[in-house]
C-alpha cells in the first residue's frame, strides 16, 4: 500500500487522501488526490483556520427567517 499514499510535492511528507470529483459524460466521478500539507515548516503548509472556514462556507450559521 506504500504506493497508494500521497505526499506533499514541496516537502515530501505524507498527506491525507481526499476525494474530489469531476464530471465525465454527465456523471460526477470521484477522484482521490492528495490533501493539503500540515507541516508548519513546509512552504505549501495549509493554515488550519483557513481550512475550517472553507469547509463551512466562511460564515456563521444563522436563521433564514
C-alpha positions in Angstrom: 0.0 0.0 0.0 3.0 2.3 0.1 2.5 3.4 -3.5 -1.1 4.5 -2.8 0.0 7.1 -0.3 0.1 10.8 -1.4 3.0 13.0 -0.4 3.4 16.8 -0.4 5.2 17.9 -3.6 7.2 20.6 -1.7 8.5 18.7 1.4 7.8 15.0 0.6 5.9 14.3 3.9 2.7 12.1 3.7 -0.6 13.9 3.4 -4.2 12.8 3.7 -6.1 11.4 0.8 -9.1 13.5 0.0 -11.9 12.9 -2.5 -12.6 15.4 -5.3 -15.0 15.0 -8.2 -15.1 15.8 -11.8 -17.9 15.5 -14.4 -17.4 12.9 -17.1 -20.2 12.3 -19.7 -22.7 14.0 -17.5 -21.9 12.0 -14.3 -19.9 13.1 -11.3 -16.9 10.8 -10.8 -14.8 10.6 -7.6 -11.1 11.2 -7.8 -8.8 10.5 -4.8 -6.0 13.1 -4.6 -3.5 14.3 -2.0 -4.8 16.8 0.5 -3.2 19.9 2.0 0.2 19.7 3.8 0.0 20.1 7.6 3.8 20.5 8.1 4.3 24.1 9.6 7.8 24.2 8.2 6.7 23.5 4.6 6.1 26.3 2.0 2.8 24.6 1.0 1.5 24.5 4.6 -2.3 24.8 4.8 -3.5 27.0 7.7 -6.0 25.2 9.9 -8.2 28.2 10.3 -8.5 28.9 6.6 -9.4 25.2 6.0 -12.2 25.3 8.6 -13.6 28.4 7.0 -13.7 26.9 3.6 -15.4 23.7 4.9 -18.2 25.7 6.5 -18.7 28.4 3.9 -16.7 31.0 5.9 -19.8 32.5 7.7 -21.6 31.5 10.9 -24.9 29.7 10.5 -28.0 31.8 11.2 -31.7 31.6 10.9 -33.2 32.1 7.5 -36.5 33.8 8.5 
